[in-house]
Amino acid sequence: MAAKKCSSNSSTSISRISAARFIIFTLKAIGLWQWTADSSQLANSRLSYLFKLQRVHGLILHIPISFTYITLMFTAVLLSQDLEEISSVLHVLLTEFALVVKILHIWRLRNAAWRYMDELANEPMYAFRRQSEWTKWQRAQRSFAIIANSYTLGSLAVVVFGCISVIMTPADVYILPFNFYIPFEWRHPRKYWYAWTYSSLCMLLTCISNVSLDMIFCYFMFHLSLLYKLIGWRLTALRRPKSTRGRVRDGGGEVESEVIKQMAEIFQMHMKLKRLTTKCEALVSVPVLAQIVLSAFILCFSGYRLQQMDNMENVGILISTIQFASVMILQIFLPCHYGDAVTEYSNALTNDIFNSDWTTFDIPARKFMILYMELLKRPANLKAANFFKIGLPVFAKTMNNAYSIFALLLNMNK
């Protein structure tokens, strides 16, 4: 029975990158994503002013807010007197350091990121051939959207709860939601609200920036893994039409079988995905490396702060710190999970070949499959700046390192 073709109307009405639409919209609003096409294409265009405006927009938004706030937090760490005071700032500051790396990286590779996403959305070779492919694709996109929304809401809850909890302290107690250096005496009924408002706005912007960049980098890896899965679906669906059984001759020349044509298209798509994997690695390797390296220290100082905190002194700050540590664990896990999915789905293609109807293929088609399986002996993987493979083993090692540093910190404190 022939597979049901995916109609052109359904292909054009719903985007292939539906799960990333809101993330890209958010990144554009906060100056971290290119608004228009490649700058080289706009050099002689009347829309070139948009490219200049988007750069100014990002600088105006992040220099006085994000970067200045991070500098003030770093100053607070330098002026701190004891380890407990340092830990109250450092666990957030290290997260902000990772954000700085992500912002500078996406600004430097803004054209490459735009072209990568444009290829994912518009490359004809990735177009769906069957309704079943489209259905499974959209199911995976919805799953990613649910995870992204949950992660975003959880991260925003940390900021909102942290800002609100400090207001619930007694009237004569002034506590900032997130400590940073303030060049004036802020423990005053009126001046306190200046510091509180600035801290809340800065943390809200940095949180949205951090979460959006995390999810767009995860989406790069997720979509790549889904394309490898699409190849697997097509390999599993390989069937030899009855009309092409045996070798057909036409004017003394052999007509290429339908199976070989399909295999040739799959092979071309696989080679294109290999190049796409290299592009994806260039986009995600540096941010993931920075996040993984700093995450062990972030979790360590978060745990140290919880250990030193009086649970009944400020329940709101206690809950906010627990929320922060939980979100940080998720922030490490997500890129490791989606990076591991790229290796898993590319490694599963051999099994997908065996799940096809290969026993009915003729000898040329089987030879083609054997040659293709030779290519599959080296599955695709993503590396973090050539230091380690992005995958779940890195997540486990990071958590182990965080615990080791935490134990060392407690012993030094004693």
Phi, psi and omega per residue, in radians:
M1 nan 2.242 -3.081
A2 -1.217 2.519 3.123
A3 -1.233 2.529 -3.134
K4 -1.302 2.199 -3.120
K5 -1.288 2.542 3.049
C6 -1.395 2.142 -3.055
S7 -1.173 2.647 -3.140
S8 -1.157 -0.550 -3.135
N9 -1.115 -0.776 -3.141
S10 -1.187 -0.540 -3.139
S11 -1.195 -0.621 -3.103
T12 -1.537 -0.384 -3.059
S13 -1.400 -0.483 -3.116
I14 -2.122 2.336 -3.057
S15 -1.363 2.628 3.044
R16 -1.237 -0.382 -3.093
I17 -1.971 0.714 -3.049
S18 -1.041 -0.596 -3.103
A19 -1.227 -0.330 -3.092
A20 -1.742 -0.060 -3.057
R21 -1.060 -0.851 -3.091
F22 -1.210 -0.603 3.111
I23 -1.105 -0.780 3.137
I24 -1.153 -0.679 3.093
F25 -1.057 -0.737 3.122
T26 -1.147 -0.750 3.135
L27 -1.110 -0.659 3.084
K28 -1.120 -0.702 -3.097
A29 -1.147 -0.554 -3.105
I30 -1.783 0.268 3.001
G31 1.316 0.480 -3.110
L32 -2.068 0.207 3.099
W33 -2.515 2.527 -3.107
Q34 -1.194 2.283 -3.112
W35 -1.333 -0.649 -2.986
T36 -2.112 -2.926 -3.097
A37 -1.229 -3.108 3.137
D38 -0.925 2.394 -3.098
S39 -1.056 -0.560 3.120
S40 -1.147 -0.503 3.107
Q41 -1.368 -0.312 -3.080
L42 -1.793 0.135 -3.039
A43 -1.035 -0.676 -3.095
N44 -1.961 0.449 -3.072
S45 -1.878 2.701 3.082
R46 -1.219 -0.251 3.118
L47 -1.560 0.124 -3.090
S48 -1.114 -0.428 3.133
Y49 -1.132 -0.450 3.109
L50 -1.135 -0.650 3.137
F51 -1.148 -0.676 3.107
K52 -1.229 -0.686 -3.114
L53 -1.146 -0.660 -3.105
Q54 -1.152 -0.601 3.092
R55 -1.166 -0.775 3.117
V56 -1.116 -0.679 3.141
H57 -1.050 -0.792 3.133
G58 -1.141 -0.719 -3.133
L59 -1.174 -0.766 -3.127
I60 -1.097 -0.610 -3.082
L61 -1.370 -0.682 -2.967
H62 -1.725 -0.483 -3.136
I63 -1.160 -0.893 -3.134
P64 -1.329 -0.291 -3.097
I65 -1.884 -1.240 -3.031
S66 -1.132 -0.985 -3.041
F67 -1.198 -0.661 3.099
T68 -1.149 -0.718 3.135
Y69 -1.132 -0.700 3.109
I70 -1.145 -0.667 3.091
T71 -1.104 -0.721 3.111
L72 -1.151 -0.626 3.082
M73 -1.172 -0.706 3.104
F74 -1.122 -0.665 3.072
T75 -1.108 -0.676 3.114
A76 -1.104 -0.645 3.099
V77 -1.158 -0.722 -3.138
L78 -1.131 -0.549 -3.107
L79 -1.630 -0.007 -3.121
S80 -1.216 2.640 -3.039
Q81 -1.749 -0.480 -3.087
D82 -2.433 2.968 -3.062
L83 -1.165 -0.620 -3.142
E84 -1.135 -0.695 3.111
E85 -1.185 -0.623 3.102
I86 -1.160 -0.751 -3.096
S87 -1.132 -0.471 3.131
S88 -1.203 -0.343 3.134
V89 -1.896 -0.631 -2.931
L90 -1.178 -0.605 -3.096
H91 -1.144 -0.540 3.059
V92 -1.440 -0.669 -3.108
L93 -1.077 -0.699 3.124
L94 -1.125 -0.611 3.050
T95 -1.113 -0.681 3.110
E96 -1.211 -0.584 3.057
F97 -1.064 -0.741 3.078
A98 -1.084 -0.632 3.107
L99 -1.129 -0.702 3.121
V100 -1.038 -0.755 3.110
V101 -1.059 -0.762 -3.122
K102 -1.135 -0.739 -3.116
I103 -1.141 -0.841 -3.134
L104 -1.115 -0.610 -3.140
H105 -1.197 -0.780 -3.118
I106 -1.237 -0.540 3.045
W107 -1.176 -0.710 -3.111
R108 -1.190 -0.625 -3.083
L109 -1.922 0.558 -3.076
R110 -1.073 -0.696 3.133
N111 -1.175 -0.746 3.140
A112 -1.119 -0.705 3.122
A113 -1.136 -0.717 3.127
W114 -1.124 -0.775 -3.132
R115 -1.149 -0.642 3.116
Y116 -1.085 -0.836 -3.135
M117 -1.177 -0.620 3.109
D118 -1.124 -0.670 3.103
E119 -1.165 -0.701 3.106
L120 -1.071 -0.613 -3.051
A121 -1.479 -0.530 -2.931
N122 -2.164 -0.060 -3.129
E123 -1.116 2.117 -3.089
P124 -1.101 -0.518 -3.099
M125 -1.131 -0.427 -3.140
Y126 -1.593 0.127 -3.137
A127 -1.155 2.609 -3.080
F128 -1.430 2.473 -3.126
R129 -1.821 -0.429 -3.071
R130 -2.266 2.694 3.088
Q131 -1.136 -0.568 3.129
S132 -1.115 -0.668 3.093
E133 -1.106 -0.779 -3.138
W134 -1.097 -0.717 -3.120
T135 -1.133 -0.838 -3.136
K136 -1.162 -0.602 3.120
W137 -1.118 -0.829 -3.126
Q138 -1.166 -0.557 3.076
R139 -1.117 -0.735 3.108
A140 -1.172 -0.682 3.104
Q141 -1.090 -0.696 3.118
R142 -1.162 -0.655 3.107
S143 -1.099 -0.744 3.104
F144 -1.123 -0.718 3.141
A145 -1.070 -0.678 3.114
I146 -1.117 -0.776 3.120
I147 -1.111 -0.768 -3.133
A148 -1.102 -0.759 3.138
N149 -1.151 -0.703 3.129
S150 -1.122 -0.767 3.114
Y151 -1.116 -0.712 3.131
T152 -1.138 -0.813 -3.141
L153 -1.127 -0.680 3.104
G154 -1.118 -0.692 3.129
S155 -1.198 -0.753 3.107
L156 -1.141 -0.550 3.109
A157 -1.122 -0.586 3.096
V158 -1.073 -0.800 -3.123
V159 -1.188 -0.833 -3.088
V160 -1.107 -0.799 -3.123
F161 -1.169 -0.671 3.125
G162 -1.133 -0.664 3.137
C163 -1.253 -0.635 -3.110
I164 -1.351 -0.621 -3.049
S165 -1.113 -0.593 -3.118
V166 -1.264 -0.356 3.105
I167 -1.296 -0.415 -3.074
M168 -1.447 0.109 3.090
T169 -1.355 2.905 3.084
P170 -0.980 2.748 -3.012
A171 -1.094 -0.510 -3.092
D172 -1.624 0.093 3.133
V173 -1.924 2.140 -3.108
Y174 -1.978 2.012 -3.132
I175 -2.276 2.325 3.072
L176 -1.497 2.551 3.129
P177 -1.073 -0.643 3.102
F178 -2.471 2.068 -3.008
N179 -1.171 2.459 3.023
F180 -2.755 2.875 -3.096
Y181 -1.313 2.302 3.118
I182 -2.145 2.123 -3.047
P183 -1.318 0.194 3.079
F184 -2.429 2.894 3.138
E185 -1.311 1.870 -3.022
W186 -1.691 -0.129 3.139
R187 -1.409 1.220 -3.084
H188 -2.541 2.496 -3.059
P189 -0.903 -0.615 -3.115
R190 -1.657 -0.755 -3.095
K191 -1.180 -0.457 3.114
Y192 -1.038 -0.669 -3.095
W193 -1.237 -0.471 3.023
Y194 -1.108 -0.846 -3.131
A195 -1.150 -0.710 -3.128
W196 -1.132 -0.753 -3.123
T197 -1.138 -0.776 3.136
Y198 -1.114 -0.750 3.133
S199 -1.108 -0.735 -3.112
S200 -1.152 -0.789 -3.139
L201 -1.132 -0.736 -3.141
C202 -1.125 -0.774 -3.137
M203 -1.172 -0.600 3.116
L204 -1.146 -0.764 3.137
L205 -1.169 -0.791 -3.131
T206 -1.160 -0.586 3.106
C207 -1.166 -0.814 3.126
I208 -1.093 -0.716 3.126
S209 -1.104 -0.807 -3.102
N210 -1.110 -0.813 -3.104
V211 -1.149 -0.760 -3.113
S212 -1.127 -0.739 3.111
L213 -1.172 -0.702 3.077
D214 -0.993 -0.796 -3.047
M215 -1.303 -0.542 3.109
I216 -1.260 -0.625 3.077
F217 -1.179 -0.696 3.076
C218 -1.129 -0.642 3.137
Y219 -1.170 -0.641 3.061
F220 -0.932 -0.823 -3.116
M221 -1.276 -0.679 3.137
F222 -1.074 -0.822 -3.112
H223 -1.141 -0.670 3.103
L224 -1.089 -0.783 3.112
S225 -1.109 -0.603 3.138
L226 -1.211 -0.566 3.075
L227 -1.180 -0.673 3.037
Y228 -1.113 -0.636 3.093
K229 -1.180 -0.603 3.082
L230 -1.084 -0.691 3.049
I231 -1.068 -0.726 3.110
G232 -1.074 -0.706 3.093
W233 -1.085 -0.702 -3.118
R234 -1.268 -0.594 3.069
L235 -1.150 -0.756 3.135
T236 -1.122 -0.570 -3.094
A237 -1.478 0.042 -3.134
L238 -1.090 2.127 3.097
R239 -2.400 2.577 3.137
R240 -1.667 2.029 3.127
P241 -1.045 2.555 -3.129
K242 -1.090 -0.525 -3.102
S243 -1.209 -0.260 -3.098
T244 -1.951 0.278 3.113
R245 -1.170 2.316 -3.090
G246 1.420 3.116 3.134
R247 -1.659 2.299 -3.121
V248 -1.814 2.370 -3.132
R249 -1.986 2.477 -3.140
D250 -2.445 1.880 -3.130
G251 1.125 0.543 3.110
G252 1.523 -0.156 3.135
G253 -1.887 2.600 -3.141
E254 -1.395 2.412 3.050
V255 -1.632 2.246 -3.092
E256 -1.101 2.322 -3.111
S257 -1.186 2.739 -3.137
E258 -1.114 -0.605 -3.135
V259 -1.119 -0.749 3.139
I260 -1.130 -0.653 3.086
K261 -1.074 -0.789 3.129
Q262 -1.138 -0.714 3.108
M263 -1.121 -0.668 3.124
A264 -1.114 -0.696 3.100
E265 -1.151 -0.717 3.110
I266 -1.119 -0.714 3.123
F267 -1.096 -0.749 3.107
Q268 -1.105 -0.699 3.111
M269 -1.151 -0.673 3.133
H270 -1.128 -0.749 3.117
M271 -1.118 -0.627 3.084
K272 -1.166 -0.645 3.107
L273 -1.193 -0.560 3.076
K274 -1.082 -0.736 3.082
R275 -1.203 -0.624 3.110
L276 -1.165 -0.582 3.092
T277 -1.103 -0.698 3.093
T278 -1.102 -0.723 3.108
K279 -1.124 -0.739 -3.141
C280 -1.108 -0.718 3.127
E281 -1.082 -0.694 3.112
A282 -1.116 -0.546 -3.106
L283 -1.412 -0.591 -2.992
V284 -1.867 -0.262 -2.975
S285 -1.117 -0.841 -3.101
V286 -1.169 -0.838 3.100
P287 -1.060 -0.711 3.138
V288 -1.173 -0.679 3.101
L289 -1.064 -0.821 3.132
A290 -1.076 -0.731 -3.121
Q291 -1.158 -0.758 -3.108
I292 -1.181 -0.756 -3.111
V293 -1.125 -0.728 -3.091
L294 -1.432 -0.369 -3.030
S295 -1.129 -0.634 3.130
A296 -1.053 -0.727 3.125
F297 -1.269 -0.621 3.120
I298 -1.088 -0.844 3.123
L299 -1.140 -0.627 3.131
C300 -1.072 -0.887 -3.123
F301 -1.240 -0.500 3.037
S302 -1.139 -0.785 3.088
G303 -1.118 -0.666 3.125
Y304 -1.127 -0.693 3.120
R305 -1.143 -0.702 3.092
L306 -1.126 -0.666 -3.116
Q307 -1.182 -0.587 -3.108
Q308 -1.538 -0.178 -3.035
M309 -1.454 2.427 3.009
D310 -1.367 2.042 -3.021
N311 -1.041 -0.520 -3.084
M312 -1.684 -0.050 -3.109
E313 -1.223 -0.841 3.098
N314 -2.624 1.702 -3.075
V315 -1.119 -0.595 -3.123
G316 -1.105 -0.794 3.130
I317 -1.154 -0.638 3.105
L318 -1.066 -0.839 -3.130
I319 -1.144 -0.683 3.131
S320 -1.100 -0.681 3.118
T321 -1.186 -0.678 3.087
I322 -1.123 -0.739 3.078
Q323 -1.058 -0.739 -3.129
F324 -1.072 -0.802 3.138
A325 -1.109 -0.666 3.131
S326 -1.142 -0.758 3.117
V327 -1.141 -0.627 3.124
M328 -1.122 -0.684 3.090
I329 -1.080 -0.739 3.107
L330 -1.163 -0.603 3.131
Q331 -1.139 -0.535 3.070
I332 -1.383 -0.687 -3.017
F333 -1.193 -0.734 -3.010
L334 -1.041 -0.921 3.115
P335 -1.106 -0.579 3.085
C336 -1.146 -0.702 -3.135
H337 -1.136 -0.834 -3.091
Y338 -1.294 -0.546 3.022
G339 -1.165 -0.645 3.099
D340 -1.184 -0.553 -3.139
A341 -1.143 -0.579 3.103
V342 -1.065 -0.821 3.129
T343 -1.164 -0.722 -3.096
E344 -1.102 -0.839 -3.076
Y345 -1.274 -0.586 3.076
S346 -1.250 -0.527 3.109
N347 -1.322 -0.400 -3.107
A348 -1.455 -0.042 -3.084
L349 -1.151 -0.537 3.096
T350 -1.080 -0.765 3.091
N351 -1.133 -0.618 3.118
D352 -1.127 -0.597 3.080
I353 -1.111 -0.755 3.141
F354 -1.201 -0.404 3.105
N355 -1.408 -0.101 3.080
S356 -1.377 3.121 -3.136
D357 -1.575 0.915 -2.992
W358 -1.225 -0.363 -3.106
T359 -1.181 -0.347 -3.139
T360 -1.667 -0.038 -3.094
F361 -1.329 2.701 3.076
D362 -1.415 3.063 -3.025
I363 -1.090 -0.790 3.113
P364 -1.012 -0.680 3.140
A365 -1.175 -0.688 3.120
R366 -1.160 -0.672 3.097
K367 -1.099 -0.704 3.112
F368 -1.079 -0.715 3.139
M369 -1.146 -0.667 3.117
I370 -1.124 -0.742 3.097
L371 -1.099 -0.685 3.122
Y372 -1.164 -0.647 3.126
M373 -1.155 -0.472 3.050
E374 -1.106 -0.650 3.089
L375 -1.154 -0.546 -3.063
L376 -1.388 -0.053 3.130
K377 -1.171 -0.364 3.098
R378 -2.016 1.612 -3.105
P379 -1.163 2.722 3.133
A380 -1.256 2.579 3.040
N381 -2.646 2.744 3.135
L382 -1.939 2.356 -3.141
K383 -1.991 2.583 3.083
A384 -1.611 1.628 3.135
A385 0.933 0.634 3.096
N386 1.119 0.289 3.102
F387 -1.606 -0.740 -3.133
F388 -2.747 2.779 3.079
K389 -1.363 2.394 3.116
I390 -1.359 1.958 -3.102
G391 -2.966 3.118 -3.095
L392 -1.117 -0.560 3.054
P393 -1.014 -0.573 3.106
V394 -1.180 -0.664 3.095
F395 -1.065 -0.814 3.131
A396 -1.085 -0.716 3.141
K397 -1.180 -0.649 3.115
T398 -1.125 -0.746 3.110
M399 -1.115 -0.681 3.101
N400 -1.138 -0.715 3.110
N401 -1.135 -0.682 3.122
A402 -1.070 -0.745 3.122
Y403 -1.155 -0.691 -3.139
S404 -1.115 -0.762 3.119
I405 -1.167 -0.657 3.110
F406 -1.091 -0.774 3.123
A407 -1.123 -0.696 3.111
L408 -1.117 -0.694 -3.140
L409 -1.141 -0.692 3.124
L410 -1.157 -0.704 3.113
N411 -1.136 -0.695 3.102
M412 -1.145 -0.634 3.138
N413 -1.167 -0.600 3.128
K414 -1.237 nan nan
